[in-house]
């Protein structure tokens, strides 16, 4: 069986929100992934506007939302009290494994981690840890502390597949990623799964860089790494009117389970 996993930062309610989320849904329908980890999922306080629920209905998938970062945001010209949370969409049944807070800075605010247990079969379970680290530029030590806690919460879990993904807000050659790989013995699925260069998931201030990842930890009875393939940058094209799904591009990899 081949399980395609995608991670995408959905960019809250920014830009042309309603058109963007439809473009995102359309491109995900074309990709047909089995598991999607989403960051910056917009949910209005009255729950009438809900990015994750919209995608789940469009794609006919199970979903779970973890609320975070509640504040007023501009949706078009309207100020809306809302969450920017974490969400997982899955073609397989899911259950919440854990949700926990990360170390934070007052300059940034609340950061959470979402862990979802996905039952691929009765014998094969996948633990998906969905993260969104601080975006602050001069926050290397804070991201290291956040990743240390994530490592403590994810290493040596009793599952057949152990995946950590999301928006790490730092580049592949950073101190934070080096420390994280050392602490968890994780492999970068983009590299392992033959992802092509250039590796770009965010273009910001005319700077191209990668900040989004899918990592796999050794798991199962023998603590083996999974086989991954077909890794790629996805959700990176505009519709006919020039609207992209998000300010981020997605990262995709395919897990071969048997």
C-alpha positions in Angstrom: 0.0 0.0 0.0 1.2 3.5 -0.8 0.1 6.4 1.5 0.6 9.9 0.3 1.2 12.5 3.0 1.0 16.3 2.4 1.8 19.2 4.7 0.6 22.7 3.9 0.4 26.0 5.8 -3.1 27.3 4.8 -2.3 31.0 5.6 -5.2 31.8 7.9 -7.7 34.2 6.2 -5.2 36.3 4.3 -5.3 37.2 0.7 -8.5 36.3 -1.3 -9.5 33.7 1.3 -12.6 32.2 -0.3 -11.0 31.8 -3.7 -7.8 30.5 -2.2 -9.4 27.8 -0.2 -11.3 26.6 -3.2 -8.1 26.6 -5.2 -6.5 24.6 -2.4 -9.4 22.1 -2.4 -9.2 21.7 -6.1 -5.5 21.1 -6.2 -5.8 18.6 -3.3 -8.5 16.7 -5.2 -6.1 16.4 -8.1 -3.3 15.1 -5.8 -5.6 12.7 -3.8 -3.4 12.4 -0.7 -4.4 10.1 2.1 -3.2 12.3 4.9 -2.9 16.1 5.0 -1.3 18.1 7.9 -2.5 21.7 7.9 -1.2 24.7 9.8 -2.8 28.1 10.2 -6.3 26.7 9.8 -8.7 29.6 10.1 -11.8 29.2 12.3 -14.1 32.1 13.1 -15.3 32.4 16.7 -18.9 31.6 15.6 -17.6 28.6 13.6 -19.4 29.7 10.5 -16.1 30.0 8.6 -13.9 27.0 8.9 -11.0 26.1 6.6 -10.5 22.6 7.8 -14.2 21.6 7.8 -14.5 23.1 4.3 -11.6 21.0 3.0 -12.9 17.9 4.8 -16.3 18.2 3.1 -14.7 18.9 -0.3 -12.4 16.0 0.0 -14.7 13.6 1.9 -12.1 13.0 4.7 -12.0 12.5 8.4 -10.6 15.6 10.2 -9.6 16.9 13.6 -8.9 20.5 14.6 -6.7 21.9 17.4 -7.6 25.6 18.1 -4.7 28.0 18.8 -3.7 31.6 18.6 -7.1 33.3 19.1 -7.2 36.9 18.1 -9.0 39.4 15.8 -8.0 39.1 12.1 -9.0 40.8 8.9 -11.1 38.7 6.6 -11.4 41.0 3.6 -12.6 44.3 5.2 -14.1 42.7 8.2 -12.5 42.1 11.6 -13.2 38.6 12.8 -12.4 37.0 16.1 -10.8 33.7 15.1 -8.4 30.9 15.7 -5.3 30.0 13.6 -5.0 26.3 14.6 -3.7 23.0 13.5 -5.6 20.4 11.5 -5.3 16.9 10.1 -7.4 15.4 7.3 -7.3 11.7 6.7 -8.8 9.1 4.4 -8.4 6.6 7.4 -10.1 6.7 10.8 -8.3 9.0 13.3 -8.3 9.6 17.0 -6.6 12.3 19.0 -3.5 11.0 20.7 -2.3 14.2 22.4 -2.2 18.0 22.2 0.3 20.0 24.0 1.7 23.6 24.4 5.2 24.6 23.2 7.6 27.0 24.9 6.7 30.5 23.7 7.9 34.1 23.6 5.7 37.0 24.5 6.6 38.5 21.1 5.0 35.5 19.4 2.3 34.0 21.6 0.6 30.6 21.8 2.1 27.6 19.9 0.6 24.1 20.1 1.4 20.7 18.8 -1.2 18.2 17.5 -0.7 14.4 17.6 -3.1 12.2 15.7 -3.2 8.4 15.7 -4.2 7.1 12.2 -5.4 3.5 11.8 -4.2 2.5 8.4 -5.2 -1.1 9.1 -5.9 -3.0 12.3 -2.2 -4.0 12.4 -0.6 -0.7 11.2 -0.9 2.6 13.0 0.7 5.9 12.1 1.4 8.6 14.6 1.3 12.0 12.9 2.7 14.9 14.9 1.7 18.3 13.3 3.7 21.3 14.3 4.1 25.0 13.7 7.1 26.6 15.3 7.7 30.2 16.1 8.2 32.5 13.1 10.4 35.0 15.0 13.6 35.7 13.1 16.0 35.9 16.1 14.6 32.9 17.9 17.0 30.0 17.2 17.1 29.0 20.9 13.3 29.2 21.2 12.9 26.9 18.2 15.5 24.5 19.7 13.5 24.4 22.9 10.3 23.8 21.0 11.9 21.0 19.1 13.4 19.4 22.2 9.9 19.1 23.7 8.6 17.7 20.4 11.4 15.1 20.4 10.6 14.1 24.0 6.9 13.6 23.1 7.5 11.6 19.9 10.5 9.3 20.2 10.0 5.6 20.9 6.2 5.6 20.5 4.6 2.1 20.1 3.4 2.6 16.5 4.4 1.2 13.2 5.0 4.6 11.6 6.0 7.8 13.3 5.8 11.0 11.2 6.5 14.6 12.2 5.6 17.3 9.8 4.6 21.0 9.5 5.9 24.5 9.3 9.3 24.6 11.2 10.0 28.2 10.2 13.7 27.4 9.6 15.8 26.1 6.8 17.3 22.6 6.2 20.9 23.8 7.1 19.8 25.5 10.4 21.0 24.7 13.9 17.5 23.8 14.9 17.0 21.1 12.2 20.5 19.7 12.9 19.7 19.4 16.6 16.2 17.9 15.9 17.6 15.2 13.6 20.2 14.3 16.3 17.6 14.1 19.1 15.1 12.0 17.1 17.3 10.2 14.6 14.7 11.4 12.0 15.1 11.3 8.3 14.0 14.1 6.0 11.5 12.5 3.7 12.0 15.0 1.0 15.7 14.1 0.8 15.1 10.3 1.3 12.2 10.3 -1.2 14.2 11.8 -4.1 12.7 15.3 -3.9 14.1 17.6 -6.6 16.0 20.9 -6.3 15.3 23.7 -5.9 13.5 23.0 -2.6 11.3 26.0 -2.0 8.2 26.1 0.2 8.0 29.9 0.9 8.9 33.0 -1.1 9.0 36.0 1.2 10.5 39.4 0.7 12.0 38.1 -2.6 13.8 35.3 -0.7 13.2 31.7 -1.6 13.6 29.1 1.1 12.3 25.9 2.6 10.6 25.9 6.0 8.1 23.0 5.7 9.0 19.4 6.3 7.9 15.8 6.6 10.2 13.7 8.9 10.1 10.0 9.7 11.4 8.5 12.9 12.5 4.9 13.4 9.5 3.0 14.4 7.9 -0.5 14.8 9.2 -3.5 16.6 12.6 -3.3 14.9 12.8 0.5 15.0 13.2 0.7 11.2 12.8 3.7 8.9 9.9 3.5 6.5 10.4 3.5 2.7 9.4 6.8 1.2 9.3 7.9 -2.5 7.9 10.4 -4.9 8.7 13.4 -2.6 7.8 16.7 -4.2 6.8 20.4 -3.9 3.1 20.5 -4.4 0.2 23.1 -4.2 2.6 25.5 -5.9 0.6 26.7 -9.0 -1.9 29.5 -9.4 -5.4 29.2 -10.9 -6.4 30.9 -14.2 -6.9 34.2 -12.3 -3.4 34.0 -10.7 -4.5 33.0 -7.2 -2.3 30.5 -5.3 -3.7 28.1 -2.6 -1.5 29.8 0.1 1.6 31.9 0.6 3.4 28.5 1.3 3.8 25.6 -1.1 3.1 22.1 0.2 5.5 19.2 0.7 4.4 15.7 -0.3 5.9 12.3 0.2 4.6 8.7 -0.3 5.0 6.1 2.4 5.2 2.5 1.2 3.6 0.4 3.9 3.8 -3.1 2.3 
